[in-house]
Structure formats: structure tokens, C-alpha cells
């Protein structure tokens, strides 16, 4: 959105209408702020970054916070020399498309897509400025880039997973929960991230003779019913990096606790909320990684298409001991011994 457009109320109202219900805020949740004046970066440069996020939940919000923190550490700070135009699509695909089209017609210096649907819409519509992505599980399978090593065009970013994470988590279930013969998975099969991770989980579990049973959902309101449908069919519950399902994870935690069934997630934030375990990392750190890439593009003039897609390498088992008690799990010394950084990743 250009500064001239912001100066005219009529055109500003027109652009708000075009948002089709999308939520537009600054990073602190207030109304869209005017462009920063004064306090420009060294060399007198001000920046505008447009952020499109499919929905707001702890993992994606932490990604955004980390992204902006990395920029701040690089001397690009909101309120001083950075204007942030943040839009949440509220898990609505028409909003998601409208946001991407608005960014394409604006004058931002760089766009960030948080989560696969947002990144896909930006890549499809935004051609004139750098596009970075975060919280995307498989950017190649999602047609966001054609290669991880050489993304090409105006696009790069970081994947929020490492296939080894799912395998390690399934191996943990197999080795430390010998009574688990079936794992139930609430899944939105319309999200490619979830499908890829489900396939990885199913392959890993099959090597241990464990079955994966899926309970599909099409929206967040169906998550609790789907989780309840797995009781009696599954010995444990698991979810992927599935935005629609993660948004409803409170309901799965409730079902898991009520039925004393172990609940495993693919992200740390859901473990902090009440799932028992994951193999993963902090999404804040993931966002920070992408923010560092953005700083290289903005300050050093790097071409995104020449910057390899980054992946999470530092994986660790993360356990929530309170959740273990709520779900009837006896946490053994053998379980704790698998946590590399116990101080950070055993949640009391």
C-alpha cells in the first residue's frame, strides 16, 4: 500500500473493502500505522515489508516475532526505519488471495508469506519484489520453489521441518510406548504440509508394525469431534504442522487429557500448551532465521533466487511433564535421557 494512498481516505477505504474480511494490523496489533518519518537506517533508507499470514496461532505468531527481531538486530526496526503491513487471512482462502493481490499492487520492498497457503498466493501474484516464506513444510511439493538449492526467480525462505523430525518422533513412540499399536491423526487433507508429514509418519510407524489412522477435518470447528472419533481406535494421538488443526489443538488436548491418551504434536508451541512431546525447535528461532535472510536481501542486495532454502538442523526431543501427568504417562529416565538440552526442552 503506497504512502500516497494512505494519505487519501477514499482510496484507503477502497483497499480495506478489497481485503474481503482479512485482518490488517501492524505487528503490535494496532491499526495500520503511517510510514515512518525520520530515524532512517544508515544511509537514509526506510523499508516497507508486507506480511501475509494464513491464520493467527502461537507457532505462526512466534515465527513473525522472530522474523521482526532479526531485522531489528540488523538495524531495520519497526517505528524507526521500518513499516510493517501485516495481514491475517483468518484461514480464509479468498482473503488469502486478496491479500496477495493487494501486496502485488503496493509498494513494499519485500513480502513475507507465513505458512504454505500464504506463500503460495504470494509466489503466484507478487513478481516485482522479493518474496520470502516461513512455516512451509515442503516448498518444492507445494510449488513455491522448484529447487531447495537454487530457488530461482524472486523467492526463497526456510522450511519449518526436517523429515528426520517426524521419523524421530515416531521412533520415540515405538520405543518408549510399547503398548501403542495404532496412532490416530487429526488431519486437514487439503493442506499439503499435513499430507507430506502424514506420509512420513505412516512410513516410519509401519517399520515398527504400528498403524496410522486418520480423522479428516475441513475446518477448525471439526477438530474436537475428529479427536473424539479416534478414542477406542487409537492408542495415541498425533498432529502435523497443519494450521487448521493446530488452531484447534486445545480441543485435542482436552480429549487427550479426559481419556488419558498420549498426544504428540509436530511443533513446540502445542507441547507448551498441553501436548506431551514433539521433536522440533522454537518457531521464534525459525522466524529469526528467515529475518536474517530478509536483512541480507534488503541491506546487501542479495538475490532471493540465488539463496538456498534453509532447513531446521538443530532438532531435539521436547517433553511436557505436566501434560504427561494429565495424560496418564509415566515419564521414565530413558525418555528424559533422549532430550539433548534438558534445561530448555523438558517443560515442568
GIUR-V26389 format. One record per pair of residues at least 24 apart in sequence whose ideal C-beta (glycine too) atoms are under 7 Angstrom apart, sorted by the first residue. I is the first residue (numbers start at 1). J is the second residue. D is the distance in Angstrom with one decimal. If there is no record, write none. Layout:
I_J_D ; I_J_D
This chain:
1_85_6.0 ; 1_106_4.7 ; 2_106_6.3 ; 2_107_4.5 ; 3_35_4.8 ; 6_34_6.4 ; 15_102_6.5 ; 18_98_5.8 ; 18_102_6.2 ; 19_95_6.9 ; 19_98_5.7 ; 19_102_6.9 ; 20_94_5.4 ; 20_95_5.3 ; 20_98_4.6 ; 21_90_6.6 ; 21_92_6.5 ; 21_95_5.6 ; 22_87_5.1 ; 22_88_6.5 ; 22_89_5.5 ; 22_90_6.5 ; 22_95_4.0 ; 22_98_6.2 ; 22_99_5.4 ; 23_87_6.7 ; 23_88_4.2 ; 23_90_5.9 ; 24_86_6.9 ; 24_87_4.9 ; 25_86_5.4 ; 26_84_5.7 ; 26_86_6.3 ; 27_64_7.0 ; 27_68_5.8 ; 27_78_5.8 ; 27_84_5.0 ; 27_86_5.9 ; 32_85_6.7 ; 33_83_6.8 ; 35_83_5.0 ; 36_79_6.3 ; 36_80_6.1 ; 36_81_5.9 ; 36_82_6.7 ; 36_83_5.7 ; 39_80_4.1 ; 39_81_5.7 ; 40_81_4.9 ; 41_75_5.7 ; 41_76_6.4 ; 41_81_4.4 ; 42_75_6.9 ; 45_81_6.8 ; 46_81_5.0 ; 47_76_5.7 ; 47_81_6.3 ; 47_82_5.0 ; 47_109_5.0 ; 47_298_5.8 ; 48_83_4.6 ; 48_85_6.7 ; 48_107_6.7 ; 48_108_4.6 ; 48_109_5.4 ; 49_82_6.6 ; 49_84_5.6 ; 49_108_6.0 ; 49_109_6.6 ; 49_110_5.1 ; 49_112_6.5 ; 50_85_4.5 ; 50_103_4.4 ; 50_106_6.4 ; 50_108_4.0 ; 50_111_4.7 ; 51_84_6.4 ; 51_85_6.9 ; 51_86_4.7 ; 51_87_7.0 ; 51_112_4.7 ; 51_114_6.6 ; 52_87_5.4 ; 52_89_7.0 ; 52_99_4.7 ; 52_100_6.2 ; 52_103_6.5 ; 52_111_6.9 ; 52_113_5.2 ; 52_118_4.3 ; 52_121_6.9 ; 52_122_5.9 ; 53_88_5.0 ; 53_114_4.1 ; 53_115_6.5 ; 53_118_5.9 ; 54_89_5.2 ; 54_91_6.2 ; 54_96_6.2 ; 54_114_7.0 ; 54_115_4.1 ; 54_117_4.8 ; 54_118_4.7 ; 54_243_5.7 ; 55_88_6.4 ; 55_89_6.8 ; 55_90_6.3 ; 55_91_4.2 ; 55_243_5.5 ; 55_247_5.8 ; 56_88_5.2 ; 57_246_5.6 ; 57_247_4.8 ; 58_269_4.0 ; 59_135_6.9 ; 59_246_6.4 ; 59_267_4.8 ; 59_269_4.5 ; 59_283_4.5 ; 60_114_5.3 ; 60_115_5.9 ; 60_135_5.7 ; 62_269_6.4 ; 62_283_4.0 ; 62_284_4.5 ; 62_287_6.5 ; 63_114_5.5 ; 63_134_5.0 ; 63_135_5.1 ; 63_283_4.8 ; 63_286_5.7 ; 63_287_3.7 ; 64_114_6.1 ; 64_287_6.1 ; 65_284_5.9 ; 65_287_6.4 ; 66_283_6.9 ; 66_284_3.9 ; 66_285_6.2 ; 66_286_6.5 ; 66_287_2.9 ; 66_288_3.9 ; 66_291_6.3 ; 67_112_6.4 ; 67_134_6.5 ; 67_287_4.1 ; 67_288_6.9 ; 67_290_5.4 ; 67_291_4.0 ; 67_294_7.0 ; 68_291_6.6 ; 69_288_5.9 ; 69_291_6.6 ; 70_288_4.4 ; 70_291_2.7 ; 70_292_4.8 ; 70_295_6.5 ; 71_291_5.0 ; 71_294_6.2 ; 71_295_5.8 ; 74_295_3.6 ; 74_299_6.5 ; 76_295_6.3 ; 76_298_6.5 ; 89_118_6.7 ; 91_243_7.0 ; 91_244_6.4 ; 91_247_6.9 ; 93_117_6.8 ; 96_121_5.1 ; 97_121_5.6 ; 100_124_6.9 ; 100_125_4.2 ; 100_126_6.4 ; 101_125_5.6 ; 109_298_6.3 ; 110_294_5.9 ; 110_297_6.2 ; 110_298_6.2 ; 115_243_5.4 ; 116_142_5.1 ; 116_191_6.7 ; 116_192_6.2 ; 116_193_5.3 ; 119_144_5.2 ; 120_144_6.1 ; 123_155_5.6 ; 127_154_6.7 ; 129_154_6.9 ; 130_154_5.4 ; 130_297_5.0 ; 130_304_4.7 ; 131_155_4.8 ; 131_304_6.9 ; 132_156_6.2 ; 132_157_4.6 ; 132_290_5.8 ; 132_293_6.2 ; 132_294_5.6 ; 132_304_6.7 ; 133_157_3.4 ; 134_158_5.8 ; 134_160_6.8 ; 134_286_6.3 ; 134_287_5.7 ; 134_290_4.4 ; 135_160_4.7 ; 136_160_6.4 ; 137_161_4.8 ; 137_193_3.7 ; 137_196_5.8 ; 137_197_6.3 ; 137_241_5.3 ; 138_192_6.7 ; 138_193_6.7 ; 138_196_4.8 ; 139_309_5.8 ; 141_192_6.0 ; 141_196_5.9 ; 142_192_5.1 ; 145_309_6.2 ; 148_308_6.3 ; 148_309_4.4 ; 149_308_5.1 ; 151_304_6.8 ; 151_305_5.4 ; 151_309_5.9 ; 152_305_4.5 ; 153_305_4.9 ; 154_304_5.5 ; 154_305_6.3 ; 155_304_5.7 ; 155_305_6.6 ; 156_293_6.5 ; 156_304_4.1 ; 156_305_6.7 ; 156_307_4.4 ; 156_309_6.0 ; 157_290_5.8 ; 157_309_6.2 ; 158_286_6.4 ; 158_289_5.2 ; 158_290_4.9 ; 158_309_6.5 ; 158_310_4.0 ; 158_311_6.9 ; 159_309_6.1 ; 159_311_5.0 ; 160_241_6.2 ; 160_286_5.4 ; 160_312_6.7 ; 161_241_6.2 ; 161_312_6.6 ; 162_311_5.5 ; 162_312_5.1 ; 162_313_6.8 ; 162_315_6.1 ; 163_200_5.7 ; 164_315_6.5 ; 165_279_4.6 ; 165_280_5.9 ; 165_315_5.3 ; 166_197_5.6 ; 166_200_4.4 ; 166_201_5.3 ; 166_204_6.4 ; 166_266_7.0 ; 167_200_6.7 ; 167_204_4.6 ; 168_279_4.4 ; 168_315_6.7 ; 169_264_6.1 ; 169_278_6.3 ; 169_279_4.4 ; 170_201_5.5 ; 170_204_3.7 ; 170_205_5.1 ; 171_204_6.7 ; 172_277_6.9 ; 172_317_6.5 ; 172_338_6.9 ; 173_236_6.2 ; 173_264_6.5 ; 174_208_3.7 ; 174_210_6.1 ; 176_334_6.7 ; 176_335_5.5 ; 177_236_6.5 ; 177_262_6.4 ; 179_235_6.3 ; 180_210_6.4 ; 180_235_4.2 ; 180_236_4.8 ; 181_210_6.0 ; 181_211_7.0 ; 181_235_5.8 ; 182_210_6.8 ; 182_211_4.8 ; 182_213_5.7 ; 182_233_6.6 ; 182_234_4.8 ; 182_235_5.4 ; 183_210_6.2 ; 183_212_5.3 ; 183_234_6.0 ; 183_236_5.0 ; 183_238_5.2 ; 184_213_5.0 ; 184_215_6.3 ; 184_230_3.3 ; 184_233_6.1 ; 184_234_2.9 ; 184_237_5.2 ; 185_212_5.9 ; 185_214_5.1 ; 185_215_6.9 ; 185_238_5.0 ; 185_239_6.6 ; 186_215_5.1 ; 186_217_6.2 ; 186_223_5.8 ; 186_226_4.6 ; 186_227_5.5 ; 186_239_5.7 ; 186_245_5.2 ; 186_252_6.3 ; 187_214_5.2 ; 187_216_5.9 ; 187_240_6.7 ; 187_242_6.1 ; 187_245_6.6 ; 188_217_5.5 ; 188_218_6.9 ; 188_242_5.3 ; 188_244_4.2 ; 188_245_5.7 ; 189_216_5.3 ; 190_218_7.0 ; 191_242_5.5 ; 191_243_6.6 ; 191_244_6.6 ; 193_240_6.5 ; 193_241_5.2 ; 193_242_6.4 ; 194_240_4.5 ; 194_242_3.8 ; 197_240_3.7 ; 197_241_6.3 ; 197_266_6.4 ; 198_240_6.1 ; 201_238_6.5 ; 217_244_6.7 ; 217_245_6.6 ; 219_244_6.5 ; 220_244_5.5 ; 220_247_4.8 ; 220_248_4.2 ; 223_248_3.2 ; 223_251_5.0 ; 223_252_6.4 ; 224_248_6.9 ; 224_251_3.6 ; 224_255_6.5 ; 227_251_6.3 ; 227_252_4.6 ; 227_255_4.2 ; 228_255_5.6 ; 231_255_6.9 ; 231_259_5.2 ; 231_261_7.0 ; 236_261_6.3 ; 236_262_4.5 ; 236_264_6.4 ; 237_261_6.0 ; 237_263_4.5 ; 237_264_6.9 ; 238_264_4.7 ; 239_265_5.3 ; 239_266_6.4 ; 240_266_5.0 ; 241_266_4.9 ; 241_267_6.1 ; 246_270_6.2 ; 249_273_6.4 ; 256_327_5.4 ; 257_326_4.4 ; 257_327_6.0 ; 260_327_5.8 ; 260_328_3.5 ; 261_327_6.3 ; 262_327_5.4 ; 262_329_5.5 ; 263_327_6.3 ; 268_318_5.5 ; 271_318_5.2 ; 271_320_5.0 ; 271_347_6.8 ; 272_320_7.0 ; 272_347_6.3 ; 274_320_7.0 ; 274_323_5.2 ; 275_320_6.8 ; 275_323_6.2 ; 276_319_6.9 ; 276_320_5.8 ; 276_323_4.6 ; 276_324_5.5 ; 276_327_5.7 ; 276_329_6.0 ; 277_317_6.6 ; 277_318_6.4 ; 277_319_5.1 ; 278_318_5.2 ; 279_315_5.5 ; 279_316_7.0 ; 279_317_5.5 ; 280_315_6.6 ; 280_318_6.2 ; 281_312_5.2 ; 281_314_6.2 ; 281_315_6.5 ; 286_312_6.5 ; 316_340_4.8 ; 316_341_5.7 ; 316_345_5.1 ; 317_345_6.7 ; 318_345_4.4 ; 319_345_7.0 ; 319_346_5.2 ; 319_347_6.7 ; 320_347_4.4 ; 321_346_6.7 ; 321_347_6.5 ; 321_348_5.6
